[in-house]
Amino acid sequence: MTIHVVGAGRIGTAIHGIAAAQGVEGRLLRRGEPLPTESGPVVLCVRNDDLAGIVATAPRPEALVFVQNGALLPWLRERGLGENTQGLLYFAVPTVGATPDPGAPSLFWGPHAAELVALLSEAGIAARELASPAELADEVAVKLLWGAVFGLLGDLHRETVLATTARREEVGALVAELLPVAHAGLGASIPAGEVTARILAYSANLGSWRASVKEWPWRNGWLLEQAAERGRSLPLHAAACARLGLPT
């Protein structure tokens, strides 16, 4: 088995290190280096905004594996990459070279999903393969809402995700407001109650981790755009954003 990794940051270095420890061949490439032409999946551990340039020059687009957070799924579908392998990583790597700290099973869907599930499982990191594109859409919605809600509340209250889990009503209200927008944009259908319960449970495992609003166009900003396109108002989200000086 061969697995290549693009991105020598915390996540990319961790995945490459896991593969190397198991004797899996493959290169660790920095962003901007030519992508490999030899066989094997190419896991892209780079920021969302770097993806367009990488995809444009990829010699084997079908081999690309996307593990980014946020509303990446519509972007991939627009570029004919909706069938590519996608991963939702639920482990934290505090610094480059540190041991990954799982908070929940990581999830994969696509042609290389089984390889990556096996790789992480062998390293003691829980992972499983999703059964269908519909399940993937639901799971993307869960991860998107976790980042959008806990990032917003983490900045608003200047607290860790563990502290935010005590704000169950506030978390639930934001999920109820934002999830219909995520459903519409992603084609998801997971119930709000399930999303709220899962992101609270996940956050309870993260201890002192501090969430923050990040990658605006792919998370909160994307939700805002989707709502505007559909004529929906997001008053709770808007009020929190206004207090932080963010677009509403």
URCORMO-V228478 format. One record per residue. PSI is psi in radians with two decimals (NA if undefined). NEAR is the number of other C-alpha atoms within 8 Angstrom. Layout:
PSI_NEAR ; PSI_NEAR
This chain:
2.47_5 ; 2.31_9 ; 2.07_13 ; 2.63_15 ; 2.31_15 ; 2.15_14 ; 1.95_14 ; 0.54_12 ; -2.72_8 ; -0.87_12 ; -0.80_11 ; -0.77_15 ; -0.67_13 ; -0.81_14 ; -0.74_9 ; -0.70_13 ; -0.69_8 ; -0.78_11 ; -0.79_12 ; -0.66_10 ; -0.41_7 ; 0.12_6 ; 0.29_6 ; 2.27_10 ; 2.78_10 ; 2.75_10 ; 2.64_8 ; 2.00_12 ; 2.48_11 ; 2.69_8 ; 2.26_8 ; -0.35_5 ; 2.60_6 ; 2.45_4 ; 2.64_8 ; 2.56_7 ; -0.27_6 ; 2.93_4 ; 2.86_5 ; 2.60_9 ; 2.65_11 ; 1.84_12 ; 2.08_12 ; 1.83_12 ; 1.10_14 ; 3.00_11 ; 2.68_7 ; -0.72_10 ; -0.23_5 ; -0.16_8 ; -0.67_9 ; -0.79_7 ; -0.65_7 ; -0.79_9 ; -0.67_8 ; -0.46_6 ; 0.15_7 ; 2.17_8 ; -0.39_7 ; 1.35_7 ; -0.57_8 ; -0.31_6 ; -0.15_10 ; 2.37_12 ; 2.21_13 ; 2.19_11 ; 0.40_11 ; 2.74_11 ; 2.95_10 ; -2.98_11 ; 1.13_13 ; -0.49_10 ; -0.83_10 ; -0.66_10 ; -0.74_8 ; -0.73_10 ; -0.70_10 ; -0.45_8 ; 0.25_7 ; 0.39_7 ; 0.28_10 ; -0.32_10 ; -0.05_7 ; 2.80_12 ; 2.33_14 ; 2.51_11 ; 2.49_13 ; 1.84_13 ; 2.24_8 ; 0.78_10 ; 2.60_10 ; 2.51_8 ; 1.76_12 ; -0.63_7 ; 2.79_6 ; 2.22_10 ; -0.15_7 ; 2.76_9 ; 2.29_6 ; 2.47_9 ; 1.77_7 ; 2.49_10 ; -0.35_11 ; 2.90_8 ; 2.31_11 ; 2.61_13 ; 2.44_13 ; 2.56_16 ; 2.48_15 ; -3.13_9 ; -0.45_7 ; 0.22_10 ; -0.79_13 ; -0.67_9 ; -0.75_7 ; -0.61_9 ; -0.77_13 ; -0.69_9 ; -0.88_10 ; -0.71_12 ; -0.69_10 ; -0.51_7 ; 0.07_7 ; 0.27_6 ; 2.04_10 ; 2.36_10 ; 2.66_12 ; 2.78_9 ; 2.33_10 ; 2.68_9 ; -0.39_7 ; 2.83_7 ; -0.56_7 ; -0.71_8 ; -0.66_9 ; -0.81_11 ; -0.73_12 ; -0.74_11 ; -0.60_9 ; -0.69_12 ; -0.72_15 ; -0.86_11 ; -0.67_12 ; -0.80_12 ; -0.60_13 ; -0.88_10 ; -0.74_13 ; -0.75_11 ; -0.88_11 ; -0.51_14 ; -0.77_13 ; -0.81_13 ; -0.55_13 ; -0.71_15 ; -0.66_12 ; -0.74_9 ; -0.05_6 ; 1.03_7 ; 2.91_10 ; 2.89_12 ; -0.57_16 ; -0.74_13 ; -0.65_8 ; -0.43_12 ; -0.34_11 ; -0.25_6 ; 0.98_8 ; -0.74_9 ; -0.70_6 ; -0.75_7 ; -0.84_12 ; -0.68_11 ; -0.73_9 ; -0.71_11 ; -0.81_13 ; -0.58_9 ; -0.69_11 ; -0.51_11 ; -0.69_11 ; -0.57_8 ; -0.74_11 ; -0.72_13 ; -0.85_12 ; -0.73_8 ; -0.47_9 ; -0.32_11 ; 0.54_9 ; 2.96_12 ; 0.21_6 ; 2.39_9 ; 2.61_6 ; -0.70_10 ; -0.69_7 ; -0.72_8 ; -0.83_12 ; -0.83_11 ; -0.72_8 ; -0.72_9 ; -0.49_11 ; -0.75_10 ; -0.74_8 ; -0.78_10 ; -0.53_12 ; -0.34_10 ; -0.09_8 ; -0.06_10 ; -2.06_9 ; 0.12_7 ; 2.35_8 ; 2.02_8 ; 2.68_12 ; 2.75_11 ; 2.12_11 ; 2.79_6 ; 1.01_8 ; -0.84_9 ; -0.35_7 ; -0.16_12 ; -1.79_14 ; -0.71_10 ; -0.67_10 ; -0.77_11 ; -0.70_11 ; -0.77_10 ; -0.76_8 ; -0.70_11 ; -0.76_12 ; -0.71_9 ; -0.49_7 ; 0.11_6 ; 0.50_6 ; 2.49_7 ; 2.62_6 ; 1.25_10 ; -0.70_6 ; -0.79_9 ; -0.76_10 ; -0.71_10 ; -0.74_9 ; -0.75_11 ; -0.71_12 ; -0.71_10 ; -0.44_8 ; 0.00_8 ; 0.45_6 ; 2.81_7 ; 2.57_7 ; NA_8
